[in-house]
């Protein structure tokens, strides 16, 4: 019998089984599910073919992003979009520069399909911004395409790259004969005028999005991929990979996703409350708490503070859960020991008490014998 393979995505096992076990959970990077009343009257039509529902959703996404529907691929969440991208482009002899710190799937997908993965460091001291020159050095002398795989805004830090920064990174990928793949799940937290979409900035790019984070609709598993102009000819091949991987998203999810896209102002209501009532408390905590050093993102509900003296984040998180009833995410899951991801997407009173417990827990951890 072959030995059990090394897990590719231990973070997700932890997220589903251990991340939300306390009364005060600050571990979540998305908002809770909204009231389902916006779906009233949708019904469940088991006879409807998914193709029509998928096309309607595709066309609506094209309208919202001002792009031809032939450049929009609907997927089963952002995760499936990343998987399809990896299956298409992350094969030997490709080299993939993966942002670090990073969502664990970004680091695992290149190797799953045979590509070589190299870290593209996003340094705390540099505002969590990757250096295009470092990408160029990563690809130098490599005999194969070089791709850049990142998120914007960045998970886990919430830091945002501007248009010029994305263009500069895309130019390095183009120089290496590759693509820039931008996971933009957290872009939905930003006002429309502040969003940065890679697909609109350079031809060798694509953007990945989802209804999961800002709208709390992870249960629908609706995501999308929007292709840059230079990648649009790949649409049929990518759709074929989607068919091979899962055929289609459930028809009821496709139909509910369309209703959601037509209800975005309503669905953003919970985020607006968090921004007004919870974020100010969270920002003060990040800026003023002793032993906590953070870059506070301009938007969104996640930050990635450095914790003074922290060596074992997993052990700290278990201690915080068992002794102080508060959940946060250890930096080890993002390839960055010494940091914690702390969210604020909860009601103000829950956040206030959760941060108080986190402060007490950190102090108690430091004084343990």
Beta strands, then each sheet from edge to edge (+ up, - down):
strand 1: 24-25
strand 2: 72-76
strand 3: 95-100
strand 4: 116-123
strand 5: 129-130
strand 6: 146-151
strand 7: 180-183
strand 8: 205-210
strand 9: 222-227
strand 10: 292-293
strand 11: 302-307
strand 12: 326-327
strand 13: 329-330
strand 14: 339-343
sheet 1: 1+ 12+
sheet 2: 2+ 9- 8+ 7+ 6+ 3+ 4+ 5-
sheet 3: 10+ 11- 14+ 13-
end
